[in-house]
């Protein structure tokens, strides 16, 4: 594409999947680990027949904070480097991933039975899975 | 408003989880539909518009189940059931007309068959919460807080 070629002239050669992955790998691993940790916490509460507590919502907020940082890094890389990432698809996943946990957490917190924790568990796993999909979209060159 | 028999709210208890899964699917299907319609509608207009339609159905079903709008919930869950069965069958039988581009293609294989299982769970849940045996009502009156763990 014309625009892409022009950008390549300005910004140097396109970064391949490896270079792209090195930028984003630590963030993706961190998000994945945090999601698994939050899911495990929720699963423990399911087993203990307890509802979501406020401290778990703070845990979700930590995940959200990392997601925002990830979005900023991704925006910076997409803006400055030539790439073959489908931007519409990528940002679609970013937005969906950002809103799943807050909405689900609010929905879960209003329920005061064990099902509350099941909702948080599902939301955390979904956020982690969306991170995996984002990773796939990043990797495609 | 005269209610003949009290019905359990569709959005609490196990319904919390049902609504959550519906909500996630609503997000996934709608985001996918918007992306497809916005970027490549001319490639397969029927499939992509169907994709967007499925997203709208899931959104309505989610809202209906969450806010205890039973009639809307019945209609949307039934539409969803018909959708996944018809589109699923068409996608398997006739590949040309329906490429694998909607949530319902291949009976929801791309989404862990959740789109196939969900409408059955939705109908079961609507049926179970909608009817209450007389002795069940009496039992519920005596023990009102059955199983509701209160954890702050």
Interface residues (C-beta under 8 A of the other chain):
Chain A: X49 X50 X51 X53 X88 X89 X92 X93 X95 X96 X99 X100 X103 X104 X107 X108 X111 X112 X113 X114 X115 X116 X118 X119 X122 X123 X126
Chain B: X12 X13 X14 X15 X16 X17 X19 X20 X21 X23 X24 X27 X28 X31 X32 X34 X35 X38 X39 X66 X147 X148 X149 X150 X151 X152
